Every structure is written in C-alpha cells, then in structure tokens.
Amino acid sequence: MLIIIGIVTAINLIILKLKFEQGRWGDLALDFLAIATLSAFFGQTLGGMTIAMVSSLIISVYLYIFPPEFA
C-alpha cells in the first residue's frame, strides 16, 4: 500500500508542477484545496490516506484535461 501512495503522490506532484509551469493558478488552487480537504477527511489511517491520494490524482488529471473556466 505504501508503494501505491508513493507512486500516486509522485504522479500528482508532476501534474501540479506542470500546472505551475503553465501558469494555471486557478486550477492549481483547486488541486491544493482538494488535496487538503481529502487529507483532512481521510488522512487518519493508511487506507484513508490511500483513498485521499488516489482521489486527488483523479481530480488533478480531470482538471488538467478539462481546465476550469473562471469568469
């Protein structure tokens, strides 16, 4: 399970780095908010942290493919 968390975290950080380099600040802020919220809800156990990291990765990939449009 620790290997899964490590791989997912690395991929998630790579996506966050790409967003930072591309100047997608709103997108990046939503990602950090999602990571913080999911970690607060599920971070008390190893299984919960795995759920939080995988969920965060899915959100990051979705926001990368379909960036939000802010008015």
N, C-alpha and C positions, 0 to 999 in steps of 0.2 A: 504494500500500500504506500509506503514511503517513496518508492520509485515512481509510482503514478503521480503523487503530489509533486515530486521534483520535476518530472517531465512536463506536466501541465503548467506548473509555475514558470518554467523556462519559456515555454511557448507563449504564455500570456505576457511575460515581460518583453519578449521580442516584438509582439504586436503593439504593446504600449510604446516601445521605443520607436517603431515605425510611425505611429500616430504623432509622437512628439516631433520627430524629424520632419513630418509633413505639415506641422502646424495645425493639426486638427484638435484645437483646445477644448471645444465643447464636447467632442467625442471622448477625449481623454478624461475630462471631468466626470462624465457619466460612467466611464470604466472604473475610475477610482471610487466613486460613490457605490457602485455595485460591489466592488471588492470589499469595501469597508462594511457595507450592510450585510453581505453574506457571511463575512468572517465574524461579525458580531452575533448573528443568529446561529451559525453552525460551528463556530470555532472552538467550542469547549471540548470536543472529542476528536480523535484522529479520523474517525469515519465522517464526522460532521465537517471537518476541515477539507477532507477529500471532496465531499459534495460541494462545498463552497468554492473550491478552486476549479473544479470541472465546470460548475455553473458559470463562474466568472469567465472562464475561457470561451464557453459557448456565447456568452453575451459579447465578449470582446470581438470574436470572429464575426458575429452578426452585425455589430456596429461598424466594423471595418468594411464589410461588404455593402451594407446599407447605411451610410452615414446619416445621422440626424440632420434635419434642416431647421436652423434656428431663425426666427423672424427678426 
